[in-house]
Amino acid sequence: MPLQTNAIEHDWVSVPASKFGEQLWDAKTMHKNQDGSIRVLSKFIPKIKNDITKDILYTMDINCSQKTFRDVGVGAEDFNEFENLEAKWKYPNGDKLILGVIGQVCNVDQ
């Protein structure tokens, strides 16, 4: 029986884990928005998994010059189950995982 594959092939890149879990971003989905920010798909994998804490899927915009981000879409089963295109820019406030994603994405974009 052949293996099932997703319609989209992902190229997940991990950032250093934190005590809360792991964060990955998809190098194949990187693209530049009209405002110069970068949009990527990202996935948070909690360290402790149960029915409540599942992987969380994000569509993130990253502003490399300001080192800020906004989550424009969130989901548990699929990306963008809940969209918020009016999301406000936020600072990572020391969040190791988000800082890792911003650092890696912005380095690729150079």
N, C-alpha and C positions, 0 to 999 in steps of 0.2 A: 504494500500500500504506500503510495507516494506521500511524502511529508507535505503538509499544508504550509503555504507561505503567505505572508501578508501582501496586499496589493503594493504597499510601499515597502521597499527595502530600507532599513534604517542602518546608520553607521554610528552606533552609540559610543560616545567618548565619556569616560568617567573622570570625575574630579576627586581629589582626596576625600575620603569618607569622614564623617563627623560622628559624634556619639549618638546622633539621632538616626543615622542611616547613610544612604548613598545618593548622589545626584549624578545623572547622566544627561548629556545633550547630544542631539543628532546632527552630525556634521553635514549630512546630505540635505538637510532642510534649511541651512543658513541662507538667508537672503536679505538684501538691503532694502529698507523701507524708504519711501519718498523723503522722509524727514532726516535720513542719514543713519537712523538707528538700525540695528540688526535683529531680525526675527529668527528664532530657533525653536524647535520642539525640545522639551526637557522632561525628564522623568525623575521623580523622587521615589526611592525604595526605602521604606522605613526599616529600621533594624529589627523591631519586633512586629511580626505580622500576625494579624487575626482578621476576623470578619469586618472589624471597624477600620483598622489601619491597612489599607491596600496601597498599591502603587498609585501615585498621583501624577497625572499627565498635565503638563503646562505648555501653552504657547506663550513664549516670552519675547518681549522686545527689550533690547539692551542698548543703552546709550553709552558708548565707550568713552567719550570725552568727559562725561559727568560721573561715570561709574554708577549709573542708576539702572533700574529695571522696572518693568511693569508686566503683570500677567494678564494678557488679553483673552486667554481662554484656559479653562480648567476642565478636567474630566477624570473619571475613574476607569471607564470602559473604553472610551474613545477620546481623542483630542477634541477640544472645543465643544464639549457637551454643554458647558456654560460659558458664554462669551461675554466679555466686558470690554468693548472697544473704547470705552471712555475711561479706562483704568488710569489712575494717576501714577506718575513716576515715583519710585521709592528708592531710598538708599538701603543697601544690604544690612546695615547696622551690625556688622560683625558676623553675620551668618556665613560660616565657612563654606558651605555648599554653594550659595549664590555667588559669593566672592570668587570661588573657583570657576564657576561657569562664566562669569563676566571676564575674568582674567584670560581663560583659554579662548573664548570666542573672540575677544578683542585682539589677542595675539595672532589668531588665524587671519583676521581681517587686515592686518598691517600690510 
